[in-house]
């Protein structure tokens, strides 16, 4: 089991290092790379907020808000 964990850790570390080196050696300037990464981060944040909203709506079901939980369940 220990050898598997070491292998997975090495694989993860190697992949991360390769990604970082790929970003740093890209044929763009540093400013362009940071702008691109910033745009991607904003895009991912929007997708995460949408997914969280869908999960929240699915979990709460017919509830319209969380302010009146007692009123919704005591009818």
N, CA, C, O and CB atoms as a CASP TS submission, in Angstrom:
PFRMAT TS
TARGET T0000
AUTHOR 0000-0000-0000
METHOD Language model
MODEL 1
PARENT N/A
ATOM      1  N   UNK     1       0.828  -1.190   0.000  1.00  0.00           N
ATOM      2  CA  UNK     1       0.000   0.000   0.000  1.00  0.00           C
ATOM      3  C   UNK     1       0.868   1.249   0.000  1.00  0.00           C
ATOM      4  O   UNK     1       0.531   2.242  -0.643  1.00  0.00           O
ATOM      5  CB  UNK     1      -0.939   0.001   1.204  1.00  0.00           C
ATOM      6  N   UNK     2       1.968   1.202   0.709  1.00  0.00           N
ATOM      7  CA  UNK     2       2.852   2.356   0.811  1.00  0.00           C
ATOM      8  C   UNK     2       3.458   2.701  -0.549  1.00  0.00           C
ATOM      9  O   UNK     2       3.594   3.878  -0.883  1.00  0.00           O
ATOM     10  CB  UNK     2       3.962   2.087   1.833  1.00  0.00           C
ATOM     11  N   UNK     3       3.821   1.690  -1.332  1.00  0.00           N
ATOM     12  CA  UNK     3       4.405   1.931  -2.649  1.00  0.00           C
ATOM     13  C   UNK     3       3.391   2.578  -3.584  1.00  0.00           C
ATOM     14  O   UNK     3       3.751   3.406  -4.421  1.00  0.00           O
ATOM     15  CB  UNK     3       4.919   0.623  -3.254  1.00  0.00           C
ATOM     16  N   UNK     4       2.124   2.199  -3.439  1.00  0.00           N
ATOM     17  CA  UNK     4       1.074   2.801  -4.264  1.00  0.00           C
ATOM     18  C   UNK     4       0.914   4.283  -3.941  1.00  0.00           C
ATOM     19  O   UNK     4       0.758   5.106  -4.843  1.00  0.00           O
ATOM     20  CB  UNK     4      -0.260   2.066  -4.056  1.00  0.00           C
ATOM     21  N   UNK     5       0.951   4.618  -2.662  1.00  0.00           N
ATOM     22  CA  UNK     5       0.815   6.018  -2.270  1.00  0.00           C
ATOM     23  C   UNK     5       1.990   6.847  -2.761  1.00  0.00           C
ATOM     24  O   UNK     5       1.813   7.979  -3.212  1.00  0.00           O
ATOM     25  CB  UNK     5       0.694   6.136  -0.756  1.00  0.00           C
ATOM     26  N   UNK     6       3.185   6.286  -2.676  1.00  0.00           N
ATOM     27  CA  UNK     6       4.368   6.994  -3.159  1.00  0.00           C
ATOM     28  C   UNK     6       4.269   7.205  -4.660  1.00  0.00           C
ATOM     29  O   UNK     6       4.602   8.278  -5.162  1.00  0.00           O
ATOM     30  CB  UNK     6       5.654   6.220  -2.809  1.00  0.00           C
ATOM     31  N   UNK     7       3.812   6.188  -5.378  1.00  0.00           N
ATOM     32  CA  UNK     7       3.654   6.311  -6.824  1.00  0.00           C
ATOM     33  C   UNK     7       2.622   7.382  -7.168  1.00  0.00           C
ATOM     34  O   UNK     7       2.868   8.222  -8.034  1.00  0.00           O
ATOM     35  CB  UNK     7       3.244   4.964  -7.436  1.00  0.00           C
ATOM     36  N   UNK     8       1.466   7.360  -6.495  1.00  0.00           N
ATOM     37  CA  UNK     8       0.429   8.348  -6.771  1.00  0.00           C
ATOM     38  C   UNK     8       0.896   9.761  -6.432  1.00  0.00           C
ATOM     39  O   UNK     8       0.603  10.708  -7.162  1.00  0.00           O
ATOM     40  CB  UNK     8      -0.834   8.016  -5.988  1.00  0.00           C
ATOM     41  N   UNK     9       1.618   9.899  -5.331  1.00  0.00           N
ATOM     42  CA  UNK     9       2.153  11.205  -4.965  1.00  0.00           C
ATOM     43  C   UNK     9       3.150  11.692  -6.020  1.00  0.00           C
ATOM     44  O   UNK     9       3.119  12.861  -6.403  1.00  0.00           O
ATOM     45  CB  UNK     9       2.823  11.141  -3.580  1.00  0.00           C
ATOM     46  N   UNK    10       4.019  10.824  -6.482  1.00  0.00           N
ATOM     47  CA  UNK    10       4.981  11.183  -7.519  1.00  0.00           C
ATOM     48  C   UNK    10       4.299  11.539  -8.827  1.00  0.00           C
ATOM     49  O   UNK    10       4.709  12.472  -9.517  1.00  0.00           O
ATOM     50  CB  UNK    10       5.956  10.049  -7.744  1.00  0.00           C
ATOM     51  N   UNK    11       3.253  10.789  -9.166  1.00  0.00           N
ATOM     52  CA  UNK    11       2.497  11.075 -10.383  1.00  0.00           C
ATOM     53  C   UNK    11       1.816  12.435 -10.294  1.00  0.00           C
ATOM     54  O   UNK    11       1.852  13.217 -11.244  1.00  0.00           O
ATOM     55  CB  UNK    11       1.456   9.979 -10.637  1.00  0.00           C
ATOM     56  N   UNK    12       1.201  12.713  -9.163  1.00  0.00           N
ATOM     57  CA  UNK    12       0.539  14.002  -8.950  1.00  0.00           C
ATOM     58  C   UNK    12       1.549  15.143  -8.974  1.00  0.00           C
ATOM     59  O   UNK    12       1.320  16.168  -9.617  1.00  0.00           O
ATOM     60  CB  UNK    12      -0.223  14.002  -7.617  1.00  0.00           C
ATOM     61  N   UNK    13       2.649  14.966  -8.282  1.00  0.00           N
ATOM     62  CA  UNK    13       3.680  16.003  -8.240  1.00  0.00           C
ATOM     63  C   UNK    13       4.286  16.236  -9.619  1.00  0.00           C
ATOM     64  O   UNK    13       4.531  17.379 -10.002  1.00  0.00           O
ATOM     65  CB  UNK    13       4.777  15.624  -7.245  1.00  0.00           C
ATOM     66  N   UNK    14       4.527  15.174 -10.358  1.00  0.00           N
ATOM     67  CA  UNK    14       5.074  15.301 -11.711  1.00  0.00           C
ATOM     68  C   UNK    14       4.107  15.996 -12.653  1.00  0.00           C
ATOM     69  O   UNK    14       4.512  16.825 -13.467  1.00  0.00           O
ATOM     70  CB  UNK    14       5.430  13.936 -12.263  1.00  0.00           C
ATOM     71  N   UNK    15       2.829  15.659 -12.543  1.00  0.00           N
ATOM     72  CA  UNK    15       1.815  16.319 -13.368  1.00  0.00           C
ATOM     73  C   UNK    15       1.708  17.797 -13.050  1.00  0.00           C
ATOM     74  O   UNK    15       1.618  18.630 -13.952  1.00  0.00           O
ATOM     75  CB  UNK    15       0.465  15.655 -13.178  1.00  0.00           C
ATOM     76  N   UNK    16       1.716  18.120 -11.772  1.00  0.00           N
ATOM     77  CA  UNK    16       1.647  19.519 -11.362  1.00  0.00           C
ATOM     78  C   UNK    16       2.882  20.288 -11.817  1.00  0.00           C
ATOM     79  O   UNK    16       2.767  21.408 -12.313  1.00  0.00           O
ATOM     80  CB  UNK    16       1.493  19.621  -9.846  1.00  0.00           C
ATOM     81  N   UNK    17       4.036  19.710 -11.655  1.00  0.00           N
ATOM     82  CA  UNK    17       5.274  20.355 -12.090  1.00  0.00           C
ATOM     83  C   UNK    17       5.281  20.545 -13.613  1.00  0.00           C
ATOM     84  O   UNK    17       5.703  21.594 -14.099  1.00  0.00           O
ATOM     85  CB  UNK    17       6.498  19.522 -11.648  1.00  0.00           C
ATOM     86  N   UNK    18       4.826  19.561 -14.353  1.00  0.00           N
ATOM     87  CA  UNK    18       4.745  19.687 -15.807  1.00  0.00           C
ATOM     88  C   UNK    18       3.797  20.781 -16.231  1.00  0.00           C
ATOM     89  O   UNK    18       4.076  21.522 -17.173  1.00  0.00           O
ATOM     90  CB  UNK    18       4.316  18.383 -16.421  1.00  0.00           C
ATOM     91  N   UNK    19       2.658  20.890 -15.529  1.00  0.00           N
ATOM     92  CA  UNK    19       1.703  21.946 -15.841  1.00  0.00           C
ATOM     93  C   UNK    19       2.304  23.321 -15.586  1.00  0.00           C
ATOM     94  O   UNK    19       2.171  24.223 -16.412  1.00  0.00           O
ATOM     95  CB  UNK    19       0.429  21.769 -15.022  1.00  0.00           C
ATOM     96  N   UNK    20       2.964  23.481 -14.444  1.00  0.00           N
ATOM     97  CA  UNK    20       3.586  24.772 -14.111  1.00  0.00           C
ATOM     98  C   UNK    20       4.668  25.122 -15.128  1.00  0.00           C
ATOM     99  O   UNK    20       4.728  26.259 -15.596  1.00  0.00           O
ATOM    100  CB  UNK    20       4.187  24.738 -12.686  1.00  0.00           C
ATOM    101  N   UNK    21       5.513  24.170 -15.473  1.00  0.00           N
ATOM    102  CA  UNK    21       6.559  24.441 -16.458  1.00  0.00           C
ATOM    103  C   UNK    21       5.963  24.749 -17.834  1.00  0.00           C
ATOM    104  O   UNK    21       6.503  25.575 -18.571  1.00  0.00           O
ATOM    105  CB  UNK    21       7.514  23.246 -16.556  1.00  0.00           C
ATOM    106  N   UNK    22       4.876  24.105 -18.177  1.00  0.00           N
ATOM    107  CA  UNK    22       4.204  24.396 -19.434  1.00  0.00           C
ATOM    108  C   UNK    22       3.648  25.807 -19.462  1.00  0.00           C
ATOM    109  O   UNK    22       3.737  26.494 -20.479  1.00  0.00           O
ATOM    110  CB  UNK    22       3.094  23.403 -19.674  1.00  0.00           C
ATOM    111  N   UNK    23       3.079  26.237 -18.357  1.00  0.00           N
ATOM    112  CA  UNK    23       2.553  27.607 -18.268  1.00  0.00           C
ATOM    113  C   UNK    23       3.696  28.613 -18.361  1.00  0.00           C
ATOM    114  O   UNK    23       3.593  29.617 -19.065  1.00  0.00           O
ATOM    115  CB  UNK    23       1.763  27.810 -16.947  1.00  0.00           C
ATOM    116  N   UNK    24       4.779  28.338 -17.649  1.00  0.00           N
ATOM    117  CA  UNK    24       5.890  29.289 -17.632  1.00  0.00           C
ATOM    118  C   UNK    24       6.634  29.364 -18.957  1.00  0.00           C
ATOM    119  O   UNK    24       7.220  30.398 -19.279  1.00  0.00           O
ATOM    120  CB  UNK    24       6.853  28.924 -16.542  1.00  0.00           C
ATOM    121  N   UNK    25       6.620  28.290 -19.723  1.00  0.00           N
ATOM    122  CA  UNK    25       7.346  28.300 -20.988  1.00  0.00           C
ATOM    123  C   UNK    25       6.429  28.557 -22.182  1.00  0.00           C
ATOM    124  O   UNK    25       6.830  28.352 -23.328  1.00  0.00           O
ATOM    125  CB  UNK    25       8.072  26.986 -21.176  1.00  0.00           C
ATOM    126  N   UNK    26       5.218  28.998 -21.922  1.00  0.00           N
ATOM    127  CA  UNK    26       4.271  29.281 -22.996  1.00  0.00           C
ATOM    128  C   UNK    26       4.781  30.444 -23.845  1.00  0.00           C
ATOM    129  O   UNK    26       5.512  31.302 -23.349  1.00  0.00           O
ATOM    130  CB  UNK    26       2.869  29.601 -22.421  1.00  0.00           C
ATOM    131  N   UNK    27       4.401  30.475 -25.119  1.00  0.00           N
ATOM    132  CA  UNK    27       4.880  31.537 -26.006  1.00  0.00           C
ATOM    133  C   UNK    27       4.143  32.861 -25.826  1.00  0.00           C
ATOM    134  O   UNK    27       3.956  33.607 -26.787  1.00  0.00           O
ATOM    135  CB  UNK    27       4.754  31.094 -27.433  1.00  0.00           C
ATOM    136  N   UNK    28       3.731  33.149 -24.612  1.00  0.00           N
ATOM    137  CA  UNK    28       3.075  34.411 -24.291  1.00  0.00           C
ATOM    138  C   UNK    28       3.921  35.137 -23.264  1.00  0.00           C
ATOM    139  O   UNK    28       4.808  34.558 -22.637  1.00  0.00           O
ATOM    140  CB  UNK    28       1.624  34.184 -23.764  1.00  0.00           C
ATOM    141  N   UNK    29       3.628  36.414 -23.107  1.00  0.00           N
ATOM    142  CA  UNK    29       4.305  37.147 -22.042  1.00  0.00           C
ATOM    143  C   UNK    29       3.685  36.759 -20.703  1.00  0.00           C
ATOM    144  O   UNK    29       2.606  36.167 -20.659  1.00  0.00           O
ATOM    145  CB  UNK    29       4.212  38.688 -22.272  1.00  0.00           C
ATOM    146  N   UNK    30       4.353  37.087 -19.644  1.00  0.00           N
ATOM    147  CA  UNK    30       3.840  36.786 -18.313  1.00  0.00           C
ATOM    148  C   UNK    30       2.514  37.469 -18.044  1.00  0.00           C
ATOM    149  O   UNK    30       1.621  36.874 -17.440  1.00  0.00           O
ATOM    150  CB  UNK    30       4.843  37.194 -17.265  1.00  0.00           C
ATOM    151  N   UNK    31       2.374  38.706 -18.484  1.00  0.00           N
ATOM    152  CA  UNK    31       1.131  39.462 -18.284  1.00  0.00           C
ATOM    153  C   UNK    31      -0.025  38.787 -19.015  1.00  0.00           C
ATOM    154  O   UNK    31      -1.119  38.652 -18.466  1.00  0.00           O
ATOM    155  CB  UNK    31       1.294  40.921 -18.773  1.00  0.00           C
ATOM    156  N   UNK    32       0.219  38.363 -20.254  1.00  0.00           N
ATOM    157  CA  UNK    32      -0.834  37.690 -21.022  1.00  0.00           C
ATOM    158  C   UNK    32      -1.227  36.372 -20.354  1.00  0.00           C
ATOM    159  O   UNK    32      -2.407  36.027 -20.294  1.00  0.00           O
ATOM    160  CB  UNK    32      -0.367  37.435 -22.473  1.00  0.00           C
ATOM    161  N   UNK    33      -0.240  35.647 -19.857  1.00  0.00           N
ATOM    162  CA  UNK    33      -0.522  34.378 -19.184  1.00  0.00           C
ATOM    163  C   UNK    33      -1.341  34.616 -17.923  1.00  0.00           C
ATOM    164  O   UNK    33      -2.303  33.891 -17.669  1.00  0.00           O
ATOM    165  CB  UNK    33       0.788  33.642 -18.838  1.00  0.00           C
ATOM    166  N   UNK    34      -0.976  35.619 -17.130  1.00  0.00           N
ATOM    167  CA  UNK    34      -1.742  35.929 -15.921  1.00  0.00           C
ATOM    168  C   UNK    34      -3.157  36.373 -16.262  1.00  0.00           C
ATOM    169  O   UNK    34      -4.106  36.006 -15.567  1.00  0.00           O
ATOM    170  CB  UNK    34      -1.039  37.015 -15.108  1.00  0.00           C
ATOM    171  N   UNK    35      -3.309  37.156 -17.322  1.00  0.00           N
ATOM    172  CA  UNK    35      -4.643  37.575 -17.739  1.00  0.00           C
ATOM    173  C   UNK    35      -5.486  36.373 -18.151  1.00  0.00           C
ATOM    174  O   UNK    35      -6.665  36.285 -17.809  1.00  0.00           O
ATOM    175  CB  UNK    35      -4.553  38.580 -18.894  1.00  0.00           C
ATOM    176  N   UNK    36      -4.879  35.454 -18.883  1.00  0.00           N
ATOM    177  CA  UNK    36      -5.588  34.252 -19.324  1.00  0.00           C
ATOM    178  C   UNK    36      -6.003  33.411 -18.116  1.00  0.00           C
ATOM    179  O   UNK    36      -7.136  32.937 -18.039  1.00  0.00           O
ATOM    180  CB  UNK    36      -4.704  33.418 -20.284  1.00  0.00           C
ATOM    181  N   UNK    37      -5.073  33.232 -17.177  1.00  0.00           N
ATOM    182  CA  UNK    37      -5.395  32.458 -15.975  1.00  0.00           C
ATOM    183  C   UNK    37      -6.484  33.144 -15.156  1.00  0.00           C
ATOM    184  O   UNK    37      -7.360  32.475 -14.608  1.00  0.00           O
ATOM    185  CB  UNK    37      -4.139  32.257 -15.115  1.00  0.00           C
ATOM    186  N   UNK    38      -6.438  34.461 -15.070  1.00  0.00           N
ATOM    187  CA  UNK    38      -7.470  35.207 -14.353  1.00  0.00           C
ATOM    188  C   UNK    38      -8.834  35.038 -14.995  1.00  0.00           C
ATOM    189  O   UNK    38      -9.835  34.848 -14.304  1.00  0.00           O
ATOM    190  CB  UNK    38      -7.110  36.678 -14.293  1.00  0.00           C
ATOM    191  N   UNK    39      -8.870  35.109 -16.332  1.00  0.00           N
ATOM    192  CA  UNK    39     -10.136  34.911 -17.048  1.00  0.00           C
ATOM    193  C   UNK    39     -10.684  33.510 -16.810  1.00  0.00           C
ATOM    194  O   UNK    39     -11.884  33.335 -16.596  1.00  0.00           O
ATOM    195  CB  UNK    39      -9.947  35.151 -18.553  1.00  0.00           C
ATOM    196  N   UNK    40      -9.812  32.522 -16.846  1.00  0.00           N
ATOM    197  CA  UNK    40     -10.241  31.139 -16.600  1.00  0.00           C
ATOM    198  C   UNK    40     -10.760  30.981 -15.170  1.00  0.00           C
ATOM    199  O   UNK    40     -11.741  30.274 -14.939  1.00  0.00           O
ATOM    200  CB  UNK    40      -9.074  30.156 -16.855  1.00  0.00           C
ATOM    201  N   UNK    41     -10.104  31.638 -14.214  1.00  0.00           N
ATOM    202  CA  UNK    41     -10.539  31.553 -12.816  1.00  0.00           C
ATOM    203  C   UNK    41     -11.928  32.164 -12.653  1.00  0.00           C
ATOM    204  O   UNK    41     -12.768  31.619 -11.937  1.00  0.00           O
ATOM    205  CB  UNK    41      -9.528  32.265 -11.886  1.00  0.00           C
ATOM    206  N   UNK    42     -12.169  33.290 -13.312  1.00  0.00           N
ATOM    207  CA  UNK    42     -13.485  33.931 -13.245  1.00  0.00           C
ATOM    208  C   UNK    42     -14.543  33.027 -13.877  1.00  0.00           C
ATOM    209  O   UNK    42     -15.650  32.892 -13.357  1.00  0.00           O
ATOM    210  CB  UNK    42     -13.461  35.310 -13.952  1.00  0.00           C
ATOM    211  N   UNK    43     -14.189  32.415 -14.998  1.00  0.00           N
ATOM    212  CA  UNK    43     -15.113  31.506 -15.682  1.00  0.00           C
ATOM    213  C   UNK    43     -15.441  30.301 -14.795  1.00  0.00           C
ATOM    214  O   UNK    43     -16.602  29.904 -14.692  1.00  0.00           O
ATOM    215  CB  UNK    43     -14.511  31.034 -17.026  1.00  0.00           C
ATOM    216  N   UNK    44     -14.425  29.721 -14.160  1.00  0.00           N
ATOM    217  CA  UNK    44     -14.643  28.572 -13.281  1.00  0.00           C
ATOM    218  C   UNK    44     -15.469  28.951 -12.058  1.00  0.00           C
ATOM    219  O   UNK    44     -16.286  28.161 -11.585  1.00  0.00           O
ATOM    220  CB  UNK    44     -13.308  27.982 -12.843  1.00  0.00           C
ATOM    221  N   UNK    45     -15.252  30.173 -11.542  1.00  0.00           N
ATOM    222  CA  UNK    45     -16.033  30.628 -10.397  1.00  0.00           C
ATOM    223  C   UNK    45     -17.509  30.729 -10.772  1.00  0.00           C
ATOM    224  O   UNK    45     -18.382  30.327 -10.003  1.00  0.00           O
ATOM    225  CB  UNK    45     -15.512  31.987  -9.888  1.00  0.00           C
ATOM    226  N   UNK    46     -17.779  31.267 -11.955  1.00  0.00           N
ATOM    227  CA  UNK    46     -19.163  31.359 -12.412  1.00  0.00           C
ATOM    228  C   UNK    46     -19.810  29.994 -12.548  1.00  0.00           C
ATOM    229  O   UNK    46     -20.960  29.802 -12.153  1.00  0.00           O
ATOM    230  CB  UNK    46     -19.229  32.087 -13.733  1.00  0.00           C
ATOM    231  N   UNK    47     -19.064  29.037 -13.112  1.00  0.00           N
ATOM    232  CA  UNK    47     -19.597  27.686 -13.248  1.00  0.00           C
ATOM    233  C   UNK    47     -19.850  27.051 -11.878  1.00  0.00           C
ATOM    234  O   UNK    47     -20.850  26.359 -11.687  1.00  0.00           O
ATOM    235  CB  UNK    47     -18.634  26.816 -14.063  1.00  0.00           C
ATOM    236  N   UNK    48     -18.944  27.288 -10.930  1.00  0.00           N
ATOM    237  CA  UNK    48     -19.111  26.739  -9.587  1.00  0.00           C
ATOM    238  C   UNK    48     -20.328  27.353  -8.898  1.00  0.00           C
ATOM    239  O   UNK    48     -21.066  26.649  -8.208  1.00  0.00           O
ATOM    240  CB  UNK    48     -17.847  26.981  -8.747  1.00  0.00           C
ATOM    241  N   UNK    49     -20.545  28.662  -9.077  1.00  0.00           N
ATOM    242  CA  UNK    49     -21.716  29.311  -8.484  1.00  0.00           C
ATOM    243  C   UNK    49     -23.006  28.763  -9.095  1.00  0.00           C
ATOM    244  O   UNK    49     -23.989  28.555  -8.383  1.00  0.00           O
ATOM    245  CB  UNK    49     -21.641  30.839  -8.680  1.00  0.00           C
ATOM    246  N   UNK    50     -23.010  28.529 -10.404  1.00  0.00           N
ATOM    247  CA  UNK    50     -24.186  27.949 -11.050  1.00  0.00           C
ATOM    248  C   UNK    50     -24.463  26.551 -10.513  1.00  0.00           C
ATOM    249  O   UNK    50     -25.609  26.205 -10.227  1.00  0.00           O
ATOM    250  CB  UNK    50     -23.996  27.904 -12.573  1.00  0.00           C
ATOM    251  N   UNK    51     -23.416  25.752 -10.379  1.00  0.00           N
ATOM    252  CA  UNK    51     -23.583  24.388  -9.871  1.00  0.00           C
ATOM    253  C   UNK    51     -24.078  24.420  -8.427  1.00  0.00           C
ATOM    254  O   UNK    51     -24.943  23.629  -8.052  1.00  0.00           O
ATOM    255  CB  UNK    51     -22.253  23.601  -9.967  1.00  0.00           C
ATOM    256  N   UNK    52     -23.546  25.314  -7.627  1.00  0.00           N
ATOM    257  CA  UNK    52     -23.985  25.430  -6.231  1.00  0.00           C
ATOM    258  C   UNK    52     -25.449  25.851  -6.171  1.00  0.00           C
ATOM    259  O   UNK    52     -26.203  25.367  -5.327  1.00  0.00           O
ATOM    260  CB  UNK    52     -23.103  26.444  -5.462  1.00  0.00           C
ATOM    261  N   UNK    53     -25.845  26.742  -7.055  1.00  0.00           N
ATOM    262  CA  UNK    53     -27.241  27.163  -7.098  1.00  0.00           C
ATOM    263  C   UNK    53     -28.169  26.022  -7.474  1.00  0.00           C
ATOM    264  O   UNK    53     -29.245  25.873  -6.895  1.00  0.00           O
ATOM    265  CB  UNK    53     -27.410  28.302  -8.075  1.00  0.00           C
ATOM    266  N   UNK    54     -27.752  25.216  -8.447  1.00  0.00           N
ATOM    267  CA  UNK    54     -28.570  24.063  -8.838  1.00  0.00           C
ATOM    268  C   UNK    54     -28.688  23.070  -7.685  1.00  0.00           C
ATOM    269  O   UNK    54     -29.767  22.537  -7.426  1.00  0.00           O
ATOM    270  CB  UNK    54     -27.971  23.369 -10.078  1.00  0.00           C
ATOM    271  N   UNK    55     -27.585  22.826  -7.002  1.00  0.00           N
ATOM    272  CA  UNK    55     -27.616  21.886  -5.868  1.00  0.00           C
ATOM    273  C   UNK    55     -28.494  22.442  -4.761  1.00  0.00           C
ATOM    274  O   UNK    55     -29.289  21.710  -4.173  1.00  0.00           O
ATOM    275  CB  UNK    55     -26.186  21.612  -5.332  1.00  0.00           C
ATOM    276  N   UNK    56     -28.357  23.738  -4.470  1.00  0.00           N
ATOM    277  CA  UNK    56     -29.169  24.358  -3.424  1.00  0.00           C
ATOM    278  C   UNK    56     -30.654  24.243  -3.775  1.00  0.00           C
ATOM    279  O   UNK    56     -31.465  23.872  -2.926  1.00  0.00           O
ATOM    280  CB  UNK    56     -28.770  25.843  -3.230  1.00  0.00           C
ATOM    281  N   UNK    57     -31.011  24.561  -5.019  1.00  0.00           N
ATOM    282  CA  UNK    57     -32.408  24.468  -5.432  1.00  0.00           C
ATOM    283  C   UNK    57     -32.922  23.039  -5.358  1.00  0.00           C
ATOM    284  O   UNK    57     -34.068  22.805  -4.975  1.00  0.00           O
ATOM    285  CB  UNK    57     -32.576  25.003  -6.842  1.00  0.00           C
ATOM    286  N   UNK    58     -32.080  22.090  -5.723  1.00  0.00           N
ATOM    287  CA  UNK    58     -32.469  20.690  -5.683  1.00  0.00           C
ATOM    288  C   UNK    58     -32.635  20.215  -4.240  1.00  0.00           C
ATOM    289  O   UNK    58     -33.548  19.445  -3.942  1.00  0.00           O
ATOM    290  CB  UNK    58     -31.434  19.827  -6.413  1.00  0.00           C
ATOM    291  N   UNK    59     -31.774  20.662  -3.359  1.00  0.00           N
ATOM    292  CA  UNK    59     -31.841  20.234  -1.964  1.00  0.00           C
ATOM    293  C   UNK    59     -33.040  20.860  -1.249  1.00  0.00           C
ATOM    294  O   UNK    59     -33.705  20.193  -0.457  1.00  0.00           O
ATOM    295  CB  UNK    59     -30.545  20.600  -1.234  1.00  0.00           C
ATOM    296  N   UNK    60     -33.318  22.132  -1.522  1.00  0.00           N
ATOM    297  CA  UNK    60     -34.420  22.798  -0.841  1.00  0.00           C
ATOM    298  C   UNK    60     -35.762  22.465  -1.474  1.00  0.00           C
ATOM    299  O   UNK    60     -36.807  22.608  -0.839  1.00  0.00           O
ATOM    300  CB  UNK    60     -34.207  24.294  -0.846  1.00  0.00           C
ATOM    301  N   UNK    61     -35.732  22.027  -2.710  1.00  0.00           N
ATOM    302  CA  UNK    61     -36.965  21.633  -3.373  1.00  0.00           C
ATOM    303  C   UNK    61     -37.937  22.785  -3.510  1.00  0.00           C
ATOM    304  O   UNK    61     -37.586  23.830  -4.058  1.00  0.00           O
ATOM    305  CB  UNK    61     -37.616  20.508  -2.624  1.00  0.00           C
ATOM    306  N   UNK    62     -39.152  22.611  -3.021  1.00  0.00           N
ATOM    307  CA  UNK    62     -40.183  23.628  -3.215  1.00  0.00           C
ATOM    308  C   UNK    62     -40.042  24.848  -2.308  1.00  0.00           C
ATOM    309  O   UNK    62     -40.807  25.801  -2.452  1.00  0.00           O
ATOM    310  CB  UNK    62     -41.519  23.018  -3.000  1.00  0.00           C
ATOM    311  N   UNK    63     -39.110  24.844  -1.401  1.00  0.00           N
ATOM    312  CA  UNK    63     -38.943  26.004  -0.523  1.00  0.00           C
ATOM    313  C   UNK    63     -38.517  27.203  -1.352  1.00  0.00           C
ATOM    314  O   UNK    63     -37.665  27.081  -2.232  1.00  0.00           O
ATOM    315  CB  UNK    63     -37.905  25.716   0.595  1.00  0.00           C
ATOM    316  N   UNK    64     -39.090  28.333  -1.083  1.00  0.00           N
ATOM    317  CA  UNK    64     -38.742  29.530  -1.840  1.00  0.00           C
ATOM    318  C   UNK    64     -37.607  30.293  -1.192  1.00  0.00           C
ATOM    319  O   UNK    64     -36.880  31.018  -1.872  1.00  0.00           O
ATOM    320  CB  UNK    64     -39.948  30.429  -1.984  1.00  0.00           C
ATOM    321  N   UNK    65     -37.445  30.143   0.098  1.00  0.00           N
ATOM    322  CA  UNK    65     -36.338  30.800   0.784  1.00  0.00           C
ATOM    323  C   UNK    65     -36.032  30.018   2.051  1.00  0.00           C
ATOM    324  O   UNK    65     -36.782  29.124   2.443  1.00  0.00           O
ATOM    325  CB  UNK    65     -36.672  32.290   1.110  1.00  0.00           C
ATOM    326  N   UNK    66     -34.932  30.365   2.675  1.00  0.00           N
ATOM    327  CA  UNK    66     -34.577  29.705   3.931  1.00  0.00           C
ATOM    328  C   UNK    66     -34.974  30.558   5.132  1.00  0.00           C
ATOM    329  O   UNK    66     -34.670  30.198   6.269  1.00  0.00           O
ATOM    330  CB  UNK    66     -33.074  29.408   3.972  1.00  0.00           C
ATOM    331  N   UNK    67     -35.641  31.670   4.899  1.00  0.00           N
ATOM    332  CA  UNK    67     -36.022  32.552   6.006  1.00  0.00           C
ATOM    333  C   UNK    67     -37.198  32.000   6.802  1.00  0.00           C
ATOM    334  O   UNK    67     -37.255  32.172   8.019  1.00  0.00           O
ATOM    335  CB  UNK    67     -36.367  33.933   5.478  1.00  0.00           C
ATOM    336  N   UNK    68     -38.125  31.347   6.135  1.00  0.00           N
ATOM    337  CA  UNK    68     -39.327  30.866   6.805  1.00  0.00           C
ATOM    338  C   UNK    68     -39.411  29.343   6.783  1.00  0.00           C
ATOM    339  O   UNK    68     -40.427  28.778   6.378  1.00  0.00           O
ATOM    340  CB  UNK    68     -40.565  31.465   6.155  1.00  0.00           C
ATOM    341  N   UNK    69     -38.367  28.697   7.209  1.00  0.00           N
ATOM    342  CA  UNK    69     -38.370  27.237   7.193  1.00  0.00           C
ATOM    343  C   UNK    69     -39.466  26.671   8.086  1.00  0.00           C
ATOM    344  O   UNK    69     -40.123  25.700   7.711  1.00  0.00           O
ATOM    345  CB  UNK    69     -37.014  26.702   7.634  1.00  0.00           C
ATOM    346  N   UNK    70     -39.676  27.263   9.263  1.00  0.00           N
ATOM    347  CA  UNK    70     -40.709  26.769  10.172  1.00  0.00           C
ATOM    348  C   UNK    70     -42.092  26.885   9.529  1.00  0.00           C
ATOM    349  O   UNK    70     -42.900  25.963   9.632  1.00  0.00           O
ATOM    350  CB  UNK    70     -40.673  27.546  11.503  1.00  0.00           C
ATOM    351  N   UNK    71     -42.364  27.995   8.875  1.00  0.00           N
ATOM    352  CA  UNK    71     -43.669  28.196   8.257  1.00  0.00           C
ATOM    353  C   UNK    71     -43.880  27.193   7.125  1.00  0.00           C
ATOM    354  O   UNK    71     -44.999  26.721   6.928  1.00  0.00           O
ATOM    355  CB  UNK    71     -43.803  29.637   7.732  1.00  0.00           C
ATOM    356  N   UNK    72     -42.842  26.864   6.389  1.00  0.00           N
ATOM    357  CA  UNK    72     -42.995  25.937   5.275  1.00  0.00           C
ATOM    358  C   UNK    72     -43.237  24.505   5.748  1.00  0.00           C
ATOM    359  O   UNK    72     -43.912  23.741   5.058  1.00  0.00           O
ATOM    360  CB  UNK    72     -41.766  25.986   4.390  1.00  0.00           C
ATOM    361  N   UNK    73     -42.704  24.128   6.901  1.00  0.00           N
ATOM    362  CA  UNK    73     -42.823  22.754   7.363  1.00  0.00           C
ATOM    363  C   UNK    73     -43.930  22.554   8.389  1.00  0.00           C
ATOM    364  O   UNK    73     -44.213  21.412   8.750  1.00  0.00           O
ATOM    365  CB  UNK    73     -41.526  22.309   7.942  1.00  0.00           C
ATOM    366  N   UNK    74     -44.556  23.600   8.866  1.00  0.00           N
ATOM    367  CA  UNK    74     -45.574  23.430   9.909  1.00  0.00           C
ATOM    368  C   UNK    74     -46.983  23.602   9.382  1.00  0.00           C
ATOM    369  O   UNK    74     -47.924  23.666  10.173  1.00  0.00           O
ATOM    370  CB  UNK    74     -45.339  24.409  11.029  1.00  0.00           C
ATOM    371  N   UNK    75     -47.160  23.679   8.093  1.00  0.00           N
ATOM    372  CA  UNK    75     -48.512  23.846   7.531  1.00  0.00           C
ATOM    373  C   UNK    75     -49.335  22.609   7.678  1.00  0.00           C
ATOM    374  O   UNK    75     -50.492  22.584   7.259  1.00  0.00           O
ATOM    375  CB  UNK    75     -48.443  24.224   6.077  1.00  0.00           C
TER
END
